């Protein structure tokens, strides 16, 4: 990982190198928040760099609710 001054603009080769590192880590399962903390950057910056790199971002996770699932639960209770 390149040593970059916190809050400094990252352009050119440094940005390309950082984008590559972020992409590899993200593809291995690290979250955007974990990457932001590790690299001393904001969530928004990491999100933007990943998006610019063409990474397909994962969903937020957690339970999802569908109308069919809630209807099935309601029928089961009756």
C-alpha positions as CSV (number, residue, x, y, z in Angstrom):
1,X,0.0,0.0,0.0
2,X,1.4,3.4,-0.9
3,X,1.9,5.9,1.9
4,X,-0.4,8.8,1.1
5,X,-1.0,11.9,3.1
6,X,-4.4,12.0,4.7
7,X,-6.8,14.2,2.7
8,X,-4.3,14.7,-0.2
9,X,-5.5,14.5,-3.7
10,X,-4.7,11.2,-5.4
11,X,-4.3,11.4,-9.1
12,X,-2.4,9.7,-11.9
13,X,-0.4,6.6,-11.2
14,X,-1.0,6.8,-7.5
15,X,-4.8,6.7,-8.0
16,X,-4.5,3.9,-10.5
17,X,-2.4,1.9,-8.0
18,X,-4.8,2.6,-5.1
19,X,-7.8,1.7,-7.3
20,X,-6.2,-1.7,-8.1
21,X,-5.5,-2.4,-4.4
22,X,-9.0,-1.4,-3.4
23,X,-10.5,-3.6,-6.1
24,X,-8.5,-6.7,-5.1
25,X,-9.5,-6.3,-1.5
26,X,-13.1,-5.6,-2.3
27,X,-13.3,-8.7,-4.5
28,X,-11.8,-10.8,-1.7
29,X,-14.8,-9.7,0.5
30,X,-13.7,-6.6,2.4
31,X,-16.4,-4.0,2.9
32,X,-16.2,-0.4,1.6
33,X,-16.1,0.8,5.3
34,X,-13.2,-1.6,6.1
35,X,-11.3,-0.4,3.1
36,X,-11.9,3.3,4.0
37,X,-10.6,2.7,7.5
38,X,-7.6,0.8,6.3
39,X,-6.6,3.4,3.8
40,X,-7.5,6.5,5.9
41,X,-10.1,7.6,3.3
42,X,-13.8,8.4,3.4
43,X,-16.5,5.9,2.5
44,X,-17.5,8.1,-0.4
45,X,-14.0,8.3,-1.8
46,X,-13.6,4.5,-1.7
47,X,-17.1,4.0,-3.2
48,X,-16.2,6.5,-6.0
49,X,-12.9,4.9,-6.8
50,X,-14.4,1.4,-6.9
51,X,-17.2,2.6,-9.2
52,X,-14.7,4.3,-11.5
53,X,-12.8,1.1,-11.7
54,X,-15.8,-0.8,-13.0
55,X,-16.4,-2.9,-9.9
56,X,-19.8,-4.3,-9.5
57,X,-20.7,-3.3,-6.0
58,X,-22.4,-5.8,-3.6
59,X,-25.8,-5.2,-2.1
60,X,-26.1,-3.9,1.5
61,X,-27.1,-7.3,2.8
62,X,-29.4,-8.0,5.7
63,X,-32.9,-9.5,5.6
64,X,-35.1,-8.7,2.7
65,X,-38.9,-8.6,2.9
66,X,-41.1,-9.6,0.1
67,X,-44.9,-9.5,-0.1
68,X,-45.0,-13.2,-0.8
69,X,-43.0,-14.1,2.3
70,X,-45.2,-12.0,4.6
71,X,-48.4,-13.4,3.1
72,X,-47.1,-17.0,3.6
73,X,-46.4,-16.2,7.3
74,X,-49.9,-14.7,7.7
75,X,-51.5,-17.8,6.2
76,X,-49.4,-20.1,8.3
77,X,-50.6,-18.4,11.5
78,X,-54.2,-18.9,10.6
